[in-house]
Amino acid sequence: MAAEIIDGNSIAKQIRGELEEEIKKLKEENNTTPGLAVVLVGENPASQVYVRMKNKACHDIGVYSEQHSLSKDISEADLLKLIDKLNEDSKIHGILVQLPLPEHIDESKVLYRIKPEKDVDGFHPVNLGKMLIGEPGFLPCTPFGVQKLLIYSGVNLEGAHVVVVGRSNIVGKPVANMLLQKQKDANATVTVCHSRTKDLASITRQADVLIAAIGRPEMITADMVREGAVVIDVGVNRVDDPGRKRGYKLVGDVKFDEVSQKCRAITPVPGGVGPMTITMLLYNTVKSAKNSAA
Ligand SMILES: NC(=O)c1ccc[n+]([C@@H]2O[C@H](COP(=O)([O-])OP(=O)(O)OC[C@H]3O[C@@H](n4cnc5c(N)ncnc54)[C@H](OP(=O)(O)O)[C@@H]3O)[C@@H](O)[C@H]2O)c1
């Protein structure tokens, strides 16, 4: 039987609607408008697209946003000065530095300079540490989006065996840690796999919830998935498609056509995890504004 499609666009829309209400309330009751500063260094076309999408998403729900577009030759010291200024700016509740940065700039140094209270990307070690010990902070947007997709789709994580394939700092490790927490909407038994894992399929087949964050087009095939599992595909991969005007199409890390015949529910690519990432950035920005108004 074909799987239920976990519709990231629709869940993202629902959450953005909820955020819009909270923003109205913040404006009325606290005279506070959530504000996001997006810092873009250089002219990487993909980064420019992401930044445009983030600004538009802010505008659509009533979050103030400002874009700081800097030359690729900006010095690290000048970039840090801008971060310091934004850290002190009371209309800015969230600071996002679009990655990658040019090679002469130390990414960690820049990300660590953002005050943890304004780190709406959730990449600051203080926030990552809080996540690890189960204290409130900002959660990184893509893994947080994965958790929300599971919650809004009614997947019970309590005691479920979640298998995460991928251990990057931005997806695999944080999502594994979030779902492991002794907390509501988590409490799963989590196994993390990576490129050195032996007999990957024997582990993925044990998953009640399988999360693929690998970056390898359609690597997860039907024989690697248990009948009735829930499959979350974080992967976004470009593969050649001469039939299309742009010459490529986007596919996930999961072979959707065959896996969707076997599992209970699955996210498509595009339209699954993707729309949730920006939504959780908005969520974190609103949360930061609420913190500052409290
Ligand atoms: N939708 C979104 O908003 C969003 C956001 C972020 C990322 N993504 C996508 O998610 C995917 C993963 O991103 P990432 O940044 O986490 O990638 P990454 O940093 O390259 O990490 C990939 C992980 O997959 C593991 N891996 C690679 N080949 C494997 C194999 N054959 N078997 C088992 N594990 C293997 C790697 O293992 P090792 O650690 O051993 O190298 C690594 O841990 C990419 O397609 C990316 O575009 C999407």
The ligand as a MOL file (V3000), in Angstrom:
LIG
                    3D

  0  0  0     0  0            999 V3000
M  V30 BEGIN CTAB
M  V30 COUNTS 48 52 0 0 0
M  V30 BEGIN ATOM
M  V30 1 N 16.3470 20.2010 3.7690 0
M  V30 2 C 17.2060 20.9950 4.3830 0
M  V30 3 O 16.8750 22.0650 4.8270 0
M  V30 4 C 18.6120 20.5130 4.5660 0
M  V30 5 C 19.4460 21.1070 5.5080 0
M  V30 6 C 20.7360 20.5830 5.6760 0
M  V30 7 C 21.1690 19.5350 4.8820 0
M  V30 8 N 20.3250 19.0120 3.9350 0 CHG=1
M  V30 9 C 20.7520 17.8790 3.0930 0
M  V30 10 O 20.9180 16.7460 3.9330 0
M  V30 11 C 21.9510 15.9270 3.4120 0
M  V30 12 C 22.9700 15.7160 4.5080 0
M  V30 13 O 23.5500 16.9560 4.8400 0
M  V30 14 P 24.7570 17.0980 5.8730 0
M  V30 15 O 25.1590 18.5220 5.9010 0
M  V30 16 O 24.3740 16.4130 7.1350 0 CHG=-1
M  V30 17 O 25.8710 16.2330 5.0800 0
M  V30 18 P 27.3530 15.8550 5.4880 0
M  V30 19 O 27.9520 16.8430 6.4170 0
M  V30 20 O 28.0580 15.5480 4.2080 0
M  V30 21 O 27.1620 14.4690 6.2980 0
M  V30 22 C 26.7720 13.3160 5.6460 0
M  V30 23 C 26.7660 12.1640 6.6260 0
M  V30 24 O 26.3870 10.9960 5.9170 0
M  V30 25 C 27.3260 9.9650 6.1940 0
M  V30 26 N 27.4980 9.1050 5.0160 0
M  V30 27 C 28.0310 9.4230 3.8160 0
M  V30 28 N 28.0370 8.3490 3.0070 0
M  V30 29 C 27.5060 7.3270 3.7140 0
M  V30 30 C 27.2700 5.9610 3.4220 0
M  V30 31 N 27.5710 5.4460 2.2460 0
M  V30 32 N 26.7120 5.2070 4.3890 0
M  V30 33 C 26.4000 5.7260 5.5920 0
M  V30 34 N 26.5990 7.0310 5.9210 0
M  V30 35 C 27.1620 7.8050 4.9910 0
M  V30 36 C 28.6370 10.6690 6.5230 0
M  V30 37 O 29.4280 9.7980 7.3010 0
M  V30 38 P 30.8730 10.2600 7.8890 0
M  V30 39 O 30.5660 11.1310 9.0610 0
M  V30 40 O 31.4980 8.9780 8.2710 0
M  V30 41 O 31.5660 10.9810 6.7850 0
M  V30 42 C 28.1250 11.8980 7.2630 0
M  V30 43 O 27.9870 11.6390 8.6410 0
M  V30 44 C 22.4780 16.6440 2.1800 0
M  V30 45 O 21.8340 16.1320 1.0300 0
M  V30 46 C 22.0640 18.0830 2.3920 0
M  V30 47 O 21.8910 18.7880 1.1760 0
M  V30 48 C 19.0710 19.4690 3.7860 0
M  V30 END ATOM
M  V30 BEGIN BOND
M  V30 1 1 1 2
M  V30 2 2 2 3
M  V30 3 1 2 4
M  V30 4 1 4 5
M  V30 5 2 4 48
M  V30 6 2 5 6
M  V30 7 1 6 7
M  V30 8 2 7 8
M  V30 9 1 8 9
M  V30 10 1 8 48
M  V30 11 1 9 10
M  V30 12 1 9 46
M  V30 13 1 10 11
M  V30 14 1 11 12
M  V30 15 1 11 44
M  V30 16 1 12 13
M  V30 17 1 13 14
M  V30 18 2 14 15
M  V30 19 1 14 16
M  V30 20 1 14 17
M  V30 21 1 17 18
M  V30 22 2 18 19
M  V30 23 1 18 20
M  V30 24 1 18 21
M  V30 25 1 21 22
M  V30 26 1 22 23
M  V30 27 1 23 24
M  V30 28 1 23 42
M  V30 29 1 24 25
M  V30 30 1 25 26
M  V30 31 1 25 36
M  V30 32 1 26 27
M  V30 33 1 26 35
M  V30 34 2 27 28
M  V30 35 1 28 29
M  V30 36 1 29 30
M  V30 37 2 29 35
M  V30 38 1 30 31
M  V30 39 2 30 32
M  V30 40 1 32 33
M  V30 41 2 33 34
M  V30 42 1 34 35
M  V30 43 1 36 37
M  V30 44 1 36 42
M  V30 45 1 37 38
M  V30 46 2 38 39
M  V30 47 1 38 40
M  V30 48 1 38 41
M  V30 49 1 42 43
M  V30 50 1 44 45
M  V30 51 1 44 46
M  V30 52 1 46 47
M  V30 END BOND
M  V30 END CTAB
M  END
